[in-house]
Amino acid sequence: MRIAVIGGGVVGMATLAASVGAGHATICYEPGPVMGERSAGSTRIFRVAHSDSQLVRAARTARDAFERWSGLAGPPMLVNRGCVITGTDVADRAAAMAAAGADYELIDAGSDQLRIPVVDAPAVTLLDVGGGVVNVNTATALRRVVRG
């Protein structure tokens, strides 16, 4: 099977690695430098928290894949620090995470767990325990492993 990956960012490189690892002939289309646009910089947010339980499940699957790919690239690809979620859809995200069996905590305003200096803390904040940041430098190292 021949696989085409569109985009050479973190997700594109991860998809490329999985496809090549499964033995597929794979090509990546990227008009600019690999890891050069939205994936530029050292980190990107990774979150499990979504308002749809299917997306929560998909994010958990992606998280597991990032952990497997870390073994190929060297240092951890996903730095698991949790992710703070605020906004009007916190209840929807909490419900979707509960339905998918994902770890989360609801944090009240003023709690030390909020981890963000704010003047007016939201009434309720969701802590996405499985979230964190993607180490883009590790994703770049994975690209070198895939290319050989």
TITI-745093 format. One line per field, with one value per residue: residue number from 1; residue in one letter; x, y, z negated of N, C-alpha, C, O in turn. Coordinates in steps of 0.02 Angstrom, whole numbers, plus 32768, in hexadecimal, padded with zeros to 4 digits. Atoms other than C-alpha are relative to their C-alpha. Layout:
<recs>
seq: (NUM/...)
type: (A/...)
nx: (X/...)
ny: (Y/...)
nz: (Z/...)
cax: (X/...)
cay: (Y/...)
caz: (Z/...)
cx: (X/...)
cy: (Y/...)
cz: (Z/...)
ox: (X/...)
oy: (Y/...)
oz: (Z/...)
</recs>
This chain:
<recs>
seq: (1/2/3/4/5/6/7/8/9/10/11/12/13/14/15/16/17/18/19/20/21/22/23/24/25/26/27/28/29/30/31/32/33/34/35/36/37/38/39/40/41/42/43/44/45/46/47/48/49/50/51/52/53/54/55/56/57/58/59/60/61/62/63/64/65/66/67/68/69/70/71/72/73/74/75/76/77/78/79/80/81/82/83/84/85/86/87/88/89/90/91/92/93/94/95/96/97/98/99/100/101/102/103/104/105/106/107/108/109/110/111/112/113/114/115/116/117/118/119/120/121/122/123/124/125/126/127/128/129/130/131/132/133/134/135/136/137/138/139/140/141/142/143/144/145/146/147/148)
type: (M/R/I/A/V/I/G/G/G/V/V/G/M/A/T/L/A/A/S/V/G/A/G/H/A/T/I/C/Y/E/P/G/P/V/M/G/E/R/S/A/G/S/T/R/I/F/R/V/A/H/S/D/S/Q/L/V/R/A/A/R/T/A/R/D/A/F/E/R/W/S/G/L/A/G/P/P/M/L/V/N/R/G/C/V/I/T/G/T/D/V/A/D/R/A/A/A/M/A/A/A/G/A/D/Y/E/L/I/D/A/G/S/D/Q/L/R/I/P/V/V/D/A/P/A/V/T/L/L/D/V/G/G/G/V/V/N/V/N/T/A/T/A/L/R/R/V/V/R/G)
nx: (802B/7FDB/8020/7FEB/800A/8002/7FE7/7FC5/7FFD/7FFD/802F/7FE9/7FC5/8016/8024/7FCD/7FDC/802B/800A/7FC1/7FF7/802E/7FE8/8020/7FDC/801E/7FE4/801A/8003/7FF9/7FE5/7FCB/7FD1/801F/8004/7FEE/8035/8023/7FDA/7FC0/7FFA/7FED/8038/8045/8030/8023/8037/8030/8042/802A/8047/801C/7FDD/7FD9/7FC1/7FDA/7FE2/7FCD/7FC7/7FDE/7FDB/7FC6/7FD1/7FDC/7FD2/7FC8/7FD5/7FDB/7FD1/7FCA/7FCD/7FD9/7FDF/7FD3/8022/8049/8021/8037/7FF0/8041/8006/8045/8014/8036/8033/8034/802F/8047/8010/7FDE/802E/8005/7FC1/7FFF/802F/7FE2/7FC7/801C/801B/7FC8/7FD5/7FC2/7FF4/8006/8016/801F/7FDD/8025/7FDB/7FD5/7FDA/7FB9/7FF9/800C/7FBD/7FFA/800E/8038/8021/8044/8001/8042/8022/7FEA/7FCD/7FF3/7FBA/7FF9/7FC7/7FD9/7FE5/7FBC/7FE4/7FD8/7FBC/7FF6/7FBB/8001/8021/7FCD/7FD3/8024/7FFB/7FBE/8002/802B/7FDD/7FC6)
ny: (7FC5/7FC1/7FCF/7FBA/7FD8/7FBA/7FD5/8019/7FE9/8034/8036/801E/8029/803A/802B/801C/8033/803A/801F/8021/8036/8036/801C/7FE2/7FCE/7FC3/7FC0/7FC6/7FC2/7FC4/7FCC/7FDA/802B/802D/7FE5/7FBA/7FCE/8002/802A/7FE0/7FF3/803C/8025/7FF5/801D/803F/8007/8036/7FE1/7FEA/8004/803B/8039/8022/7FDB/800F/8042/7FF9/7FDD/8030/802D/7FD9/7FFA/8040/8003/7FD4/8022/8035/7FE0/7FE6/8033/7FFC/7FBE/7FF2/7FDF/8003/7FD6/7FDF/7FEE/8006/7FD0/7FED/7FC7/7FDB/7FED/7FD2/7FEC/800F/8046/802C/8036/802E/8024/802E/8037/8029/8024/8034/8034/8023/801C/7FD9/7FE0/7FB8/7FE5/7FBE/7FD7/7FC4/7FC1/7FF3/803B/8000/802C/7FDC/7FFA/7FC6/7FC1/7FDC/7FCE/801A/8047/801A/8024/8046/800E/8047/8014/803A/8022/8020/7FCE/7FE8/7FDF/8028/7FE6/7FFE/8015/8049/8011/7FF6/803A/8039/7FF8/801A/8049/801A/7FF7/802C)
nz: (8000/7FFE/802B/7FF8/803C/7FEE/8036/8023/8045/8033/7FF0/7FC1/800D/8027/7FD1/7FD4/8026/8009/7FBF/7FEE/802F/7FEE/7FC2/7FC5/7FD9/8018/7FEA/8025/7FD9/802A/7FD4/8022/8025/8030/8043/7FFA/8005/8040/802F/8010/8048/8025/801C/7FEB/8031/7FF1/802F/7FF9/800D/7FC9/8013/7FE0/801E/7FCC/7FFB/803C/7FF5/7FCD/801F/802C/7FD3/7FE8/8039/8004/7FC8/800F/8030/7FDC/7FD3/8029/8004/7FC2/7FF8/8038/8039/7FFC/7FCF/8023/8045/8020/8037/8007/7FD7/801F/7FD0/8019/7FCC/800A/7FF2/8030/8013/7FC7/7FFC/8039/7FF1/7FCB/801E/802B/7FD5/7FE1/8034/8005/8041/8003/8040/7FFE/8031/8012/7FFE/803A/8014/7FEE/7FC6/7FC2/7FE2/7FD4/8024/7FE2/802A/800B/7FEF/7FEC/8036/7FFC/7FCE/7FF7/7FFA/7FD5/801E/7FCB/7FD2/800C/7FC5/7FD3/7FF7/7FB7/7FF2/7FFD/7FC1/7FCC/8005/7FE4/7FB7/7FEC/8007/7FCB/7FC1/8000)
cax: (8000/803E/8017/801B/8031/8001/8068/8110/80E5/80DC/8042/8082/8129/80D3/8060/80F5/8151/80BC/80A2/8159/8160/80CD/812E/80CC/811A/80FE/8118/8103/80CB/8104/8119/818C/8215/81E5/81B2/81C1/8117/8096/810A/819B/81DD/8204/8156/809F/800A/7FC6/7F1B/7EA7/7E17/7D97/7CDB/7CBF/7CE7/7D23/7DA5/7DD9/7DF4/7E56/7EC4/7EE8/7F1B/7F8C/7FD8/8003/8052/80BB/80FD/812B/8181/81E7/8242/827B/82AA/8300/82BE/8204/8198/8109/812F/809F/807B/7FBF/7F5F/7EEF/7E4C/7DD8/7D44/7C8B/7C97/7CF1/7C56/7C47/7CFF/7CF1/7C5A/7CB4/7D4F/7CE6/7C8E/7D37/7D84/7E09/7E57/7E27/7E07/7D91/7DE7/7D8C/7DBF/7E4F/7E96/7F54/7F3A/7F0B/7FC5/7FA4/7FB5/7F0D/7EB4/7E04/7E0A/7D7E/7CFB/7D2B/7DC4/7DE9/7E93/7EB4/7F26/7F5D/7F89/8030/80A4/80F2/81AE/81C3/827F/825E/81E5/8272/82E5/8260/8262/831C/82FC/8272/82DD/8370)
cay: (8000/80AF/8137/81F4/8263/8319/838E/837A/83B7/8355/82F2/82D7/8296/8224/81E1/81C8/8167/80F6/80D5/80AE/8044/7FDE/7FBE/8030/8093/8144/81F3/8297/8334/83D5/8477/84C7/848A/83F2/8427/84DB/8529/8505/8483/84FD/851C/84A3/8473/8465/8445/8394/837B/82EA/835E/836F/8383/82E4/823C/81F3/827E/825C/81A5/81D5/824C/81C2/814F/81D9/81F0/8136/8143/81D9/8171/80E0/8156/81A0/80FB/8113/81CA/81C8/824B/824F/8293/82BE/831A/82EB/8384/838C/8412/8498/84B4/8548/858C/8576/84BF/847A/8415/83CA/839B/834E/82E7/82AA/827D/821F/81C0/8191/8160/81E9/8233/82E5/8353/83E6/8471/84FB/85B2/85E1/8530/851D/8496/851B/8539/85DA/8688/86DB/8774/872D/8670/8615/85C5/8516/84DD/8432/83E4/836A/82F0/8299/833B/8390/83CC/837B/8391/83C7/83AB/82F3/82ED/8332/82A9/8229/826F/8248/8196/817B/81BF/8152)
caz: (8000/8029/7FAA/7FC7/7F2F/7F45/7ED7/7E85/7DD7/7D36/7D6A/7E1B/7DDD/7D5F/7DE8/7E5A/7DD2/7DB2/7E6B/7E8E/7DF1/7E32/7ED3/7F47/7FD4/7F96/7FD9/7F7C/7FD7/7F83/7FE6/7F65/7EF3/7E8B/7DDC/7E19/7E05/7D7E/7D32/7D28/7C79/7BEE/7BB0/7BE0/7B6E/7B6B/7B1F/7B05/7AD2/7B5D/7B58/7BBD/7B6B/7C12/7C1F/7B6C/7B98/7C34/7BCF/7B51/7BE1/7C26/7B79/7B72/7C1F/7BEA/7B59/7BCE/7C49/7BBC/7BB2/7C67/7C58/7BAF/7B35/7B0B/7B97/7B21/7A80/7A0F/79A3/79B2/7A0E/79C3/7A22/7A05/7A64/7A7A/7AAE/7A14/79E2/7A91/7A91/79E3/7A1B/7AB8/7A54/79D5/7A61/7AAD/7A05/7A0D/7971/7946/78AF/7899/783B/77DD/77EC/777A/776E/776F/77F5/7875/7896/78F5/78AA/78CC/788B/78A0/7898/78F3/7882/78BD/791C/7964/7948/79D7/797B/7A1D/7A74/7A7F/7B07/7B9F/7BA4/7C59/7C50/7C2E/7CC1/7D2D/7CEC/7D1A/7DCB/7DD6/7D98/7E19/7EA7/7E73)
cx: (802D/7FD8/801B/7FEF/8004/8015/8038/8009/8003/7FD3/8014/803B/7FED/7FDB/8031/8025/7FD6/7FF7/803F/800C/7FD4/8013/7FE1/8030/7FDE/8024/7FDE/8003/8000/801F/803A/8030/7FDA/8007/800B/7FC8/7FDE/8025/8043/8001/800D/7FC5/7FBE/7FD3/7FE5/7FC9/7FD5/7FB9/7FE1/7FB8/7FDC/8027/8029/8043/802C/8022/8039/803F/8026/8028/803E/8034/8028/8033/803D/8031/8028/8036/803B/8039/802D/802A/8031/7FDB/7FB4/7FE4/7FC7/8015/7FBD/7FFD/7FB8/7FF2/7FC3/7FD0/7FCD/7FD0/7FBA/7FEE/8022/7FD3/7FF9/803F/8005/7FD3/801D/803B/7FE8/7FE6/8037/802F/8043/8005/7FFA/7FEC/7FDD/801C/7FD6/802D/8029/802A/8049/800D/7FF9/8040/800A/7FF3/7FC9/7FE4/7FBA/7FFE/7FBA/7FE2/8016/8031/800A/804B/8000/8040/802D/801E/8047/8019/8027/8043/8010/8047/8005/7FDE/8030/8032/7FE0/8002/8042/8002/7FDA/8024/803E/8040)
cy: (803E/8034/8045/8025/8049/8029/7FDF/801C/7FC5/7FC5/7FDD/7FD2/7FC1/7FCF/7FDE/7FC7/7FC1/7FDA/7FDA/7FC4/7FC4/7FE2/801C/802F/8042/803D/8038/803E/803C/8037/8028/7FD2/7FD4/801D/804C/8032/7FFA/7FD6/801E/8011/7FBF/7FD8/8014/7FDF/7FBE/7FF9/7FC4/801D/801A/7FFA/7FC6/7FC3/7FD9/8023/7FF4/7FBD/8003/8022/7FD1/7FCE/8023/8006/7FC0/7FFA/802D/7FDE/7FC9/801F/801E/7FCF/8000/803F/800F/8020/7FFD/8031/8027/800B/8006/802D/8010/803E/8021/8019/802D/800F/7FE9/7FB7/7FCF/7FC5/7FCC/7FD6/7FCD/7FC4/7FD1/7FD8/7FC8/7FC6/7FD6/7FE0/8023/8022/804C/8013/8042/8027/803F/803E/8009/7FC5/8008/7FD4/8025/800D/803C/803E/8026/8032/7FE8/7FB7/7FEB/7FD8/7FB7/7FF9/7FB5/7FF4/7FBE/7FDC/7FE0/8030/8013/8025/7FCD/8022/7FFB/7FEB/7FB4/7FE9/8009/7FC7/7FC2/8003/7FE4/7FB4/7FE1/8004/7FD4/8022)
cz: (8000/7FD9/8010/7FC0/8017/7FC4/7FDA/7FBB/7FD0/8012/8040/7FF6/7FD8/802D/802F/7FDC/7FF8/8042/8017/7FD2/800F/8044/803F/8024/7FF2/801C/7FD9/802D/7FD0/802B/7FE2/7FDE/7FCE/7FBA/7FFF/7FF6/7FBC/7FCC/7FED/7FB5/7FDC/7FE6/8020/7FCD/801A/7FCC/8012/7FFD/8040/7FEA/8021/7FE7/8034/800A/7FC4/8008/8033/7FE3/7FD2/802A/801A/7FC9/7FF8/8038/7FF5/7FD0/8022/802C/7FDA/7FFB/803E/8002/7FC8/7FC6/8008/8034/7FE0/7FB8/7FDC/7FC2/7FF0/802A/7FE0/8036/7FDE/803A/7FF1/800A/7FD0/7FEC/8038/8006/7FC7/800D/8035/7FE5/7FD3/802A/8020/7FCD/7FF9/7FBD/8006/7FB9/800D/7FC5/7FF3/8004/7FC0/7FEA/8017/803D/8042/8026/802D/7FD6/8024/7FCF/7FEE/8016/8016/7FC7/7FFD/803A/8004/8006/8027/7FEB/8036/8031/7FEE/803C/8029/8007/804A/8013/8004/8040/803B/8000/801D/804C/801A/7FFC/803A/8043/8006/8008)
ox: (8060/7F9C/8058/7FB6/8034/7FF2/8034/8041/8014/7FE9/8011/803D/8009/7FE5/802A/8031/7FF0/7FF8/803A/8022/7FE5/7FF2/7FE9/8059/7FA2/8062/7FA2/8038/7FD3/8057/8062/8030/7FAA/803C/8021/7FD6/7FFA/801B/806A/7FCD/8010/7FCD/7FB7/7FE4/7FD5/7FD6/7FCC/7F8A/7FF9/7FAA/7F9F/8065/805C/8077/806A/805D/806D/8077/8063/805F/8074/8070/8065/806B/8075/806E/8063/806E/8072/8073/8068/8063/805F/7FBB/7F9B/7FF9/7FB7/8023/7F96/8013/7FAA/8021/7F91/7FE5/7FB2/7FDD/7FAC/7FB7/8029/7FEB/7FF8/803C/801B/7FE5/8017/8044/8005/7FF1/802D/805E/8074/7FD3/8016/7FD5/7FF3/801C/7FC2/806A/8012/8053/8057/8040/800C/8040/8040/7FC0/7FD3/7FE8/7FA7/7FF4/7F89/8006/8023/8026/8004/806C/7FE9/8077/806A/8042/8062/7FF4/8045/8048/8020/8051/802B/7FF5/802E/8047/8001/8008/8044/8020/7FEF/8020/8054/8074)
oy: (8040/803C/804E/8022/805E/802A/7FA5/8029/7F8D/7F8C/7FA0/7F9B/7F8C/7F92/7FA3/7F92/7F8A/7F9C/7FA1/7F8F/7F8B/7FB4/8000/8051/8049/803E/8035/804E/8043/802F/8046/7F95/7FEA/8036/8068/806E/8010/7FDF/7FFF/801E/7F8A/7F9C/804A/7FAA/7FB8/7FFE/7FB3/8001/804A/7FD9/7FBF/7FC2/7FBB/8003/7FF0/7FB6/7FE4/800E/7FD4/7FBA/8005/8002/7FC3/7FE1/801A/7FE4/7FBF/8005/8025/7FE2/7FEE/803F/8037/7FFD/7FF2/806B/805F/7FDC/8033/801A/8035/805F/7FFF/8039/801C/7FFB/7FCB/7FA2/7F94/7F8D/7F90/7F9A/7F94/7F8B/7F94/7F9E/7F92/7F8B/7F9A/7FBE/8005/8035/806A/7FEA/8068/800F/8061/8039/7FF9/7FCC/8024/7FDB/800B/800C/8043/8041/803C/8029/7FE8/7FA9/8002/7FBD/7F9D/8013/7F92/8015/7F8A/7FEF/7FDD/801B/7FFD/804B/7F9E/805E/7FC6/7FCE/7F9A/7FB9/7FE1/7FB0/7F9A/7FCF/7FC2/7F94/7FAF/7FD6/7FC5/8001)
oz: (7FDD/7FE4/8018/7FA9/8038/7F91/7FC5/7FA5/7FE5/8010/8045/8012/7FE5/8027/803D/7FFA/8000/8043/802D/7FE9/7FFE/805C/8075/8005/7FFD/8022/7FCB/8048/7FA7/8042/8007/7FEA/7FAE/7FA7/7FCC/7FF2/7F8A/7F90/7FC9/7F97/7FFB/7FDA/803B/7FB2/8055/7F90/804D/8019/805E/7FB8/8019/7FED/8022/8015/7FCA/7FF8/802A/7FF3/7FCF/8016/801D/7FD6/7FED/802D/8003/7FD8/8012/802F/7FF5/7FF8/8039/801A/7FD2/7FA0/8040/8037/7FF5/7F93/7FE9/7F8C/7FC1/8041/7FD2/8066/7FAA/8073/7FBD/7FF8/7FE0/7FE8/802A/8013/7FD2/7FFF/802E/7FF7/7FD2/8019/802D/7FDF/7FE1/7F9F/8034/7F92/8039/7F8C/8022/7FFE/7F89/7FBD/804C/805E/8076/8063/804B/7FB3/805D/7F92/7FB3/8051/7FF9/7F9D/7FC7/8070/7FD1/802D/800E/7FFF/802D/805F/7FBB/805C/800F/8016/8064/8048/802D/8060/806A/8035/803D/806D/804D/8027/8057/806C/803D/8008)
</recs>
